[in-house]
Amino acid sequence: MKGRHAGFLLVVSIFGNCDRQAVNLMANNARSRSRSIFQQKPSAAGVAAGNRTAKPAASPLSPEAEKWVETTLRKMTDEEMIGQLLFTTYHGSLIPSDHPAFAQLEHDINDLRVGGFIVVTQGSPLGVVKSQAYPTAVLANQLQSKSKIPLLIAADLERGSAMRLDEGTSFPTQMAVAAGGRPQDAYTMGKITALEARAAGVNWVYAPVADINNNPGNPIINTRSFGENPARVAEFVAQFVRGVQENGALATAKHFPGHGDTATDSHLDLPVIRASRERLESLELAPFRAAIAAGVSSIMTGHLSVPAIEPDPDVPATLSSKILTGLLRKELGYRGLIVTDAMDMGGVTTRYAPGEAAVRAILAGTDCVLMPPVPDAAFEALRDAVKSGRIPRARIEESVRRILRAKARLGLHKNRLVDVNAMNRHFAQVDWGNQAQDIADRGITLLRDTTHLLPLDSTKLLRMLLLAVSADPEPYPAEDLERELRLHVDTLTTVRTDTRFVKAEAVKLLSADSYDVAIVALLVRVSDRKGTVDVPADQAALVESVFSSGRPVVCIGFGSPYLVERFPRAQTWLAGFG
């Protein structure tokens, strides 16, 4: 959630208006050990979704749409078809028409004939810079107008449109949604995400994450997952898919065949899933079966080594015909789009050159090659492979037909543009924000309160220490929480540390006699290429010194709930999940 909302909710959980019953209810609904956090009993529908044979539920195209697909396909040259397989990037901000970045977009459309784009963030010295809604929509319209064939425009929207667009409705992480215990919340999340995405020109939602997070040390999935129970995750995945696709966008179940049981970030290297085939069937594949049964339009591959299916240790699932064609297409009966995870990730680039990787992905059964690190190299390698016969033309036609059908299903063959003037009627609506807040409210979980410290009594004079610990570069961590806490205490002293601006060794804590209670806020992002979801050792030592003060301490985990096991001395722990 956006900071103020999350901060307000957690303050209510801490003080609770002295409502002991409410806090007891949270405790009864929570688990005492993070390893079993989401072992709630799934509904009968959820069990069925995870266990039954997947039967795609997508409705067929109309005769008129199917005619457009076939007519368009017949008129395409080999180079136009090859281009449709490639998906490059753009940042939704003002890009002057004479800027090299705009020239690159025009090159992607005019020379590479790409099938679409993914809206991305940019880095800055102060952190991630998201796209903005209006520039994203305007650029989408400009690109659509320049392209001979309508474009698929995608974005990673696992936490709603605000994950990539500054002004969008912000949802909590998938793990927080599941912690609330209501699968219909996943549907609501998918619905609002799809409506806002389409308003901004984005028609392809790269969500939900269908991975089961059964490894607490997983550095890249973690809170992005709906949890640990396969039937439960399957239920939430299916509801999210329906929410997206019943409201005008394509959904994407990722990362096939399951990225949950890894300790390696595939952005850095190739993780290995060491599960047996039997375990894969009962655990990892269950949410994907549910997604297929719900009619999911696309499935994203994981850059994962899966020896139980693909014995070659250097062949990730993304490049494995045994996994994509043998398992996903033939065994699971999936007929929708297969899209790679970003091809600039270390799970692929450490082993294959950009062009060869693109060729192998298509040969394996992929339809869409996402973010090739050198798009021109991917295009040329695919063109050469078709000319030489290494990739049969029929194989290219097969994928292009699926891509065109996806575009027709979205109605892009009739209208590819969005009404920018109507955006403020279809984006960031107040009621949608309220619904997202309700979902976040339900997800806050009291994992531990062995001394019954909560709720604190805000009617008594209270001196508080807030130690805000960010395991990432963050110039002002827990700013919103601090603002809310100040409304409930007499004095609040805030001490901050992060990994760039204020190092832990430079922090000096107050003496224990200067405060009555301490709040330790642990902010640990799940982010690519970081390789860990732990707290750095110097920061952990600082936290431990607060435990040693003899004062009551409330820990709030913004991020991985598994951190509760990292700090066994913490007697009171609230999980905010992100």
C-alpha positions in Angstrom: 0.0 0.0 0.0 1.0 3.6 -0.3 2.7 4.6 2.9 0.1 6.6 4.7 -2.5 3.9 4.4 -0.2 1.1 5.6 1.1 3.3 8.4 -2.3 4.3 9.6 -3.5 0.6 9.7 -0.4 -0.5 11.6 -0.9 2.2 14.2 -4.5 1.1 14.7 -3.1 -2.4 15.2 -0.5 -1.2 17.7 -2.9 1.0 19.7 -6.2 -0.6 18.7 -8.2 2.1 20.6 -7.5 -0.2 23.6 -9.6 -2.9 21.9 -8.1 -6.0 23.4 -10.7 -8.2 21.7 -9.7 -7.0 18.2 -6.1 -7.8 18.9 -7.0 -11.2 20.3 -8.9 -11.9 17.2 -5.9 -11.1 15.1 -3.8 -13.4 17.2 -6.2 -16.2 16.9 -6.2 -15.9 13.2 -2.5 -15.7 12.9 0.2 -18.3 13.2 2.9 -18.4 15.8 5.6 -19.6 13.4 6.1 -18.1 10.0 6.8 -21.4 8.3 3.1 -22.3 8.5 1.7 -18.8 7.8 -0.7 -19.8 5.1 -1.8 -23.3 5.9 -5.5 -22.2 6.1 -8.0 -24.8 4.8 -8.7 -24.0 1.2 -12.3 -24.0 -0.1 -13.6 -27.0 -2.0 -13.4 -24.8 -5.2 -9.7 -24.1 -4.5 -8.9 -27.8 -4.0 -10.7 -28.7 -7.2 -8.9 -25.9 -9.1 -5.5 -27.2 -8.0 -6.2 -30.9 -8.6 -8.3 -31.3 -11.7 -7.0 -31.7 -15.2 -6.6 -28.3 -16.7 -9.2 -27.5 -19.3 -8.8 -24.1 -20.9 -11.9 -22.0 -20.4 -11.1 -19.1 -22.8 -14.0 -18.3 -25.1 -13.4 -18.7 -28.9 -13.0 -15.7 -31.1 -15.9 -14.4 -33.2 -15.9 -15.4 -36.9 -15.1 -11.8 -37.7 -12.1 -11.7 -35.3 -10.8 -15.1 -36.6 -11.0 -13.8 -40.1 -8.9 -10.8 -39.2 -6.3 -13.1 -37.7 -6.0 -15.3 -40.7 -6.2 -12.5 -43.3 -3.5 -10.5 -41.4 -1.3 -13.6 -41.1 -1.5 -14.4 -44.8 -0.3 -10.9 -45.7 2.7 -10.9 -43.4 6.3 -11.3 -44.6 8.7 -13.5 -42.8 10.4 -10.4 -41.2 7.0 -9.1 -40.1 6.2 -12.4 -38.4 9.6 -12.6 -36.7 9.2 -9.1 -35.3 5.8 -10.1 -33.8 7.7 -12.5 -31.5 9.8 -9.7 -29.9 8.7 -7.4 -27.0 10.9 -4.5 -26.0 10.6 -1.8 -23.4 9.5 1.8 -22.8 9.3 4.1 -19.8 6.1 6.1 -19.5 7.4 9.6 -19.2 7.8 12.5 -21.5 10.2 11.5 -24.3 10.9 14.3 -26.8 10.5 13.3 -30.4 14.1 14.2 -31.2 15.5 12.2 -28.2 17.5 8.9 -28.9 15.0 7.0 -26.7 12.2 8.0 -29.0 14.2 7.1 -32.1 14.8 3.6 -30.5 11.1 3.1 -30.1 10.5 4.1 -33.7 13.3 1.6 -34.8 11.6 -1.2 -32.8 8.3 -0.5 -34.6 9.5 0.4 -38.1 12.6 -1.9 -38.5 12.1 -4.8 -36.0 8.2 -4.8 -36.4 7.9 -5.8 -32.7 4.8 -7.4 -31.4 4.6 -5.1 -28.4 6.3 -3.4 -25.5 6.5 -3.7 -21.7 6.2 -0.6 -19.6 9.2 -0.5 -17.2 10.7 1.6 -14.4 14.0 3.5 -14.4 16.7 3.7 -11.8 17.9 6.9 -10.1 20.3 7.7 -7.3 17.3 7.9 -4.9 15.7 4.6 -6.1 13.1 3.4 -8.6 11.4 5.9 -10.9 8.0 4.6 -12.0 6.2 5.5 -15.2 3.3 8.1 -15.1 -0.2 7.3 -16.2 -0.8 10.1 -18.7 2.6 9.8 -20.5 2.2 6.0 -20.6 -1.2 6.3 -22.3 0.0 9.0 -24.7 3.1 7.0 -25.7 0.9 3.9 -26.1 -1.3 5.8 -28.5 1.7 7.1 -30.4 3.3 3.7 -30.7 0.0 2.0 -31.7 -0.6 4.6 -34.4 2.9 4.0 -35.8 2.6 0.2 -35.9 1.2 -1.6 -38.9 -0.2 -4.3 -36.6 -1.8 -3.5 -33.2 0.6 -3.8 -30.2 0.4 -5.8 -27.0 1.5 -3.5 -24.2 2.4 -5.2 -21.0 3.5 -4.3 -17.4 4.3 -6.1 -14.2 1.3 -5.3 -12.1 1.4 -7.8 -9.3 0.4 -5.2 -6.8 -1.9 -3.2 -9.0 -1.2 -0.5 -11.5 0.7 1.5 -8.9 3.5 -1.1 -9.1 4.5 0.6 -12.4 2.4 3.8 -12.6 2.8 6.4 -10.0 -0.8 7.5 -9.7 -2.5 4.0 -9.8 -4.4 2.2 -7.1 -1.9 0.5 -4.8 -2.6 -3.0 -3.5 -0.6 -5.0 -0.9 1.6 -7.9 -1.9 -0.1 -11.2 -3.0 1.0 -12.7 0.3 -0.8 -10.0 2.2 -3.9 -10.5 0.1 -3.9 -14.3 0.9 -3.3 -13.5 4.6 -6.7 -11.8 4.6 -8.2 -15.2 3.8 -10.7 -14.1 1.1 -10.2 -15.3 -2.5 -12.7 -12.7 -3.7 -10.1 -10.1 -2.8 -7.8 -11.5 -5.5 -10.6 -11.1 -7.9 -11.2 -7.5 -6.9 -7.4 -6.8 -7.2 -7.3 -8.3 -10.7 -10.4 -6.4 -11.7 -9.2 -2.9 -10.6 -5.8 -3.6 -12.0 -7.2 -4.5 -15.4 -9.5 -1.5 -15.6 -6.7 0.9 -14.7 -4.2 -0.8 -17.0 -6.5 -0.5 -20.0 -7.2 3.1 -19.2 -3.5 3.8 -19.5 -3.0 1.8 -22.7 -1.7 -1.4 -21.0 -3.6 -4.4 -22.2 -1.4 -7.3 -20.9 -1.0 -7.8 -17.1 2.1 -9.8 -16.1 0.4 -11.2 -13.0 -0.5 -13.2 -11.0 2.6 -14.8 -9.5 1.6 -18.5 -9.4 4.7 -19.7 -7.6 4.3 -21.4 -4.2 6.7 -19.9 -1.8 7.8 -23.1 0.1 11.3 -21.8 0.6 11.5 -19.0 3.3 14.9 -17.9 2.0 13.6 -17.4 -1.5 15.2 -14.0 -2.5 13.0 -13.1 -5.4 9.5 -14.6 -4.9 8.7 -14.5 -1.2 5.8 -12.0 -0.5 5.0 -11.9 -4.3 3.5 -15.4 -3.8 0.0 -16.1 -2.4 1.6 -18.4 0.1 2.7 -22.0 0.8 -0.4 -24.2 0.4 -0.8 -25.3 -3.2 -4.6 -25.6 -3.2 -4.9 -22.2 -1.5 -2.5 -20.5 -3.9 -4.3 -22.1 -6.8 -7.6 -20.7 -5.6 -6.3 -17.1 -5.3 -4.5 -17.4 -8.7 -7.7 -18.5 -10.4 -9.6 -15.6 -8.9 -7.0 -13.0 -9.9 -7.0 -14.4 -13.5 -10.7 -14.1 -13.7 -10.7 -10.6 -12.3 -8.2 -9.4 -14.9 -9.7 -11.2 -17.9 -13.4 -10.4 -17.2 -12.4 -6.8 -17.2 -10.7 -6.5 -20.5 -7.0 -7.4 -20.1 -4.8 -10.5 -20.6 -3.6 -12.2 -17.4 -0.3 -14.0 -17.0 0.5 -16.9 -14.6 4.2 -16.9 -13.7 6.9 -18.4 -13.5 6.4 -21.8 -15.0 6.9 -24.5 -13.8 7.3 -22.8 -10.4 10.0 -20.5 -8.9 9.0 -20.9 -5.2 11.5 -23.4 -4.0 14.7 -21.6 -4.9 17.4 -19.8 -3.0 18.9 -18.1 -6.1 17.5 -15.1 -7.9 17.2 -15.9 -11.6 18.1 -12.3 -12.4 21.6 -13.3 -11.3 22.0 -16.9 -12.2 20.2 -20.1 -13.0 18.3 -21.5 -9.9 17.8 -25.2 -9.6 14.4 -26.8 -8.7 15.5 -30.1 -7.2 12.0 -31.5 -6.7 11.0 -34.9 -7.9 8.4 -35.2 -10.7 5.9 -36.4 -8.2 6.5 -33.3 -6.0 6.2 -31.0 -9.0 2.8 -32.6 -9.8 1.4 -32.2 -6.3 2.9 -28.8 -5.5 4.4 -26.5 -8.1 2.0 -27.3 -11.0 -1.2 -27.0 -9.0 -1.6 -23.2 -9.4 -0.8 -23.3 -13.1 -3.4 -26.0 -13.7 -5.9 -23.7 -11.9 -4.9 -20.7 -14.0 -5.3 -22.8 -17.2 -8.7 -24.0 -16.0 -9.6 -20.3 -15.4 -8.7 -19.5 -19.0 -5.5 -17.7 -18.4 -4.4 -15.9 -21.7 -0.6 -16.3 -21.1 1.9 -18.2 -19.0 5.4 -16.8 -18.3 8.3 -19.1 -18.2 10.9 -19.2 -15.4 14.6 -19.2 -16.0 14.9 -22.4 -13.9 16.8 -25.6 -14.1 14.4 -28.5 -13.5 16.3 -31.8 -13.6 13.2 -33.9 -13.0 12.0 -32.8 -16.5 15.0 -31.3 -18.3 18.2 -33.2 -17.4 20.6 -30.8 -19.1 21.8 -28.5 -16.3 22.5 -25.6 -18.6 19.0 -25.5 -20.2 16.5 -23.3 -18.3 12.8 -24.0 -18.6 12.6 -21.0 -20.9 14.7 -22.8 -23.5 13.5 -26.4 -22.8 11.1 -28.1 -25.3 10.6 -30.9 -22.7 9.2 -28.3 -20.3 7.3 -25.9 -22.6 6.2 -28.2 -25.4 6.2 -31.6 -23.6 4.8 -30.6 -20.2 3.0 -27.3 -20.7 1.5 -27.8 -24.2 1.0 -31.6 -24.4 0.5 -32.8 -20.8 -1.3 -29.7 -19.4 -3.1 -29.0 -22.7 -2.3 -25.3 -22.6 -3.2 -23.4 -25.8 -2.6 -19.8 -24.9 0.5 -17.6 -25.2 3.8 -18.6 -23.7 6.0 -15.6 -22.9 9.5 -15.7 -21.6 10.6 -14.0 -18.5 12.9 -11.1 -19.3 15.7 -12.4 -21.5 18.2 -10.0 -20.0 18.3 -11.9 -16.8 21.3 -13.9 -15.6 19.5 -17.2 -15.7 19.8 -17.0 -19.5 22.6 -14.4 -20.2 25.3 -16.3 -18.3 24.9 -19.2 -20.7 23.7 -18.0 -24.0 24.3 -15.0 -26.4 21.2 -12.9 -27.1 20.5 -14.2 -30.6 21.0 -17.8 -29.7 18.8 -17.5 -26.7 15.9 -16.1 -28.7 16.2 -18.9 -31.3 16.3 -21.6 -28.6 13.3 -20.1 -26.8 11.2 -20.2 -30.0 12.3 -23.8 -30.7 11.4 -24.8 -27.2 7.8 -23.6 -27.7 7.8 -19.9 -26.6 5.7 -17.5 -28.5 6.9 -14.1 -27.1 10.5 -13.2 -26.4 10.5 -10.6 -23.7 13.2 -7.9 -23.3 16.0 -9.5 -25.4 19.1 -7.7 -24.2 20.1 -6.9 -27.8 16.8 -6.8 -29.8 18.5 -6.4 -33.2 20.6 -9.5 -32.4 17.5 -11.5 -31.5 15.7 -10.4 -34.7 18.7 -11.2 -36.9 19.2 -14.6 -35.3 15.6 -15.6 -35.7 15.6 -14.4 -39.3 18.7 -16.4 -40.1 17.3 -19.5 -38.3 14.1 -19.3 -40.5 16.1 -18.8 -43.7 18.4 -21.8 -42.9 15.4 -24.0 -41.9 16.6 -24.4 -38.3 13.2 -22.9 -37.3 10.5 -24.0 -39.7 8.3 -21.3 -41.0 5.3 -23.2 -39.7 6.6 -22.9 -36.2 6.8 -19.1 -36.6 3.3 -19.0 -38.0 2.0 -21.0 -35.1 3.2 -18.4 -32.6 2.2 -15.4 -34.6 -1.3 -16.8 -34.9 -1.5 -17.0 -31.1 -0.3 -13.5 -30.8 -2.8 -12.1 -33.3 -5.6 -14.0 -31.6 -4.6 -12.4 -28.3 -4.8 -9.0 -29.9 -8.1 -9.8 -31.5 -9.5 -11.0 -28.2 -8.7 -7.6 -26.7 -10.5 -5.9 -29.6 -7.3 -4.2 -30.8 -8.1 -5.0 -34.4 -11.1 -2.7 -34.1 -9.7 0.0 -31.7 -6.1 0.1 -30.5 -6.2 3.6 -29.0 -7.2 4.8 -25.5 -9.2 7.9 -24.7 -6.7 10.0 -22.7 -9.3 12.6 -22.0 -11.4 10.0 -20.1 -8.5 8.6 -18.0 -9.5 10.4 -14.8 -12.9 8.7 -15.0 -11.2 5.2 -15.2 -8.1 5.5 -13.2 -7.3 5.8 -9.4 -10.9 6.1 -8.4 -11.5 6.9 -4.7 -13.7 3.8 -4.3 -11.0 1.6 -5.7 -8.5 3.0 -3.3 -11.0 2.2 -0.5 -11.4 -1.4 -1.6 -7.6 -1.8 -1.8 -7.3 -0.4 1.7 -9.9 -2.9 3.0 -7.9 -5.7 1.4 -4.7 -4.4 3.1 -6.5 -4.1 6.4 -7.4 -7.8 6.4 -3.8 -8.8 5.6 -2.1 -7.3 8.7 -1.2 -10.3 10.8 -0.1 -10.5 14.4 2.5 -13.3 14.3 3.6 -13.1 17.9 2.6 -11.4 21.1 3.9 -13.6 23.9 3.7 -10.9 26.6 0.3 -9.5 25.4 1.9 -6.1 24.8 -0.7 -5.0 22.3 -2.7 -2.9 22.2 -0.7 -0.1 23.7 -2.8 2.4 25.7 -2.7 5.8 23.9 -4.5 7.5 26.8 -1.4 7.2 28.9 1.7 9.3 28.6 4.1 7.5 26.3 7.6 8.1 25.2 8.4 6.1 22.1 11.5 5.2 20.1 11.1 4.3 16.5 14.0 2.5 14.9 13.4 2.4 11.2 15.7 -0.2 9.5 15.8 -0.5 5.7 17.8 -3.3 4.2 17.8 -1.3 0.9 18.9 2.2 -0.1 16.2 4.4 1.3 16.8 8.1 2.3 13.8 8.3 4.7 12.5 4.9 5.7 9.2 4.6 7.6 8.3 8.2 7.1 4.6 7.5 6.9 4.6 5.3 9.9 6.4 8.0 11.9 3.8 10.6 10.9 1.0 8.4 12.2 2.7 7.4 15.4 3.2 11.0 16.3 -0.5 11.4 16.6 -0.7 8.8 19.4 2.3 9.4 21.7 3.7 12.3 23.8 7.2 12.1 22.4 8.6 10.2 19.5 12.3 9.9 18.7 13.1 8.4 15.3 16.4 6.8 14.4 16.9 5.6 10.8 19.4 3.4 9.0 19.6 2.0 5.5 22.3 0.5 3.2 23.4 3.8 1.6 22.5 7.0 3.3 22.9 6.2 7.0 24.9 3.1 7.7 24.2 1.1 10.9 27.6 1.8 12.4 26.9 5.5 12.3 23.7 5.2 14.4 23.6 5.9 18.1 20.5 4.7 20.0 18.9 6.5 22.9 19.5 5.3 26.4 16.8 3.0 27.6 15.6 5.4 30.3 14.7 8.0 27.7 11.7 6.0 26.2 9.0 3.7 27.4 8.5 1.5 24.4 10.3 0.9 21.1 8.9 0.2 17.7 11.3 -1.6 15.3 10.2 -1.2 11.7 12.1 -3.6 9.4 11.7 -2.7 5.8 13.1 -5.4 3.5 12.1 -5.2 -0.2 11.9 -8.3 -2.4 13.7 -6.9 -5.4 15.6 -8.3 -8.4 19.4 -8.7 -8.4 19.7 -8.2 -4.6 20.0 -11.9 -3.9 18.6 -11.8 -0.3 15.6 -10.9 1.8 17.5 -10.8 5.0 18.6 -7.9 7.2 22.3 -7.1 7.0 24.4 -8.2 9.9 25.2 -4.7 11.1 21.6 -3.7 11.1 20.6 -7.0 12.8 23.0 -6.2 15.6 21.4 -2.8 16.0 18.0 -4.4 16.4 19.3 -6.9 18.9 20.6 -4.0 21.0 17.1 -2.7 21.3 15.9 -6.1 22.5 18.7 -5.9 25.2 17.4 -2.5 26.5 14.9 -4.1 28.8 12.1 -2.0 27.3 9.0 -3.4 25.6 9.6 -3.8 21.8 7.1 -4.1 19.0 8.6 -5.3 15.7 6.8 -4.6 12.4 7.9 -6.5 9.4 7.4 -4.6 6.1 8.4 -7.4 3.8 9.1 -11.1 4.4 7.2 -12.5 7.3 9.9 -15.1 7.7 12.1 -12.5 9.4 10.2 -13.3 12.6 12.4 -16.4 12.8 15.5 -14.3 12.3 14.8 -12.5 15.6 13.6 -15.1 18.2 14.0 -12.5 20.9 11.2 -10.4 19.4 8.2 -11.1 21.6 5.7 -9.0 19.6 5.6 -9.0 15.8 3.2 -7.5 13.3 3.5 -8.6 9.7 2.8 -5.9 7.1 4.2 -7.9 4.2 5.5 -4.9 2.3 
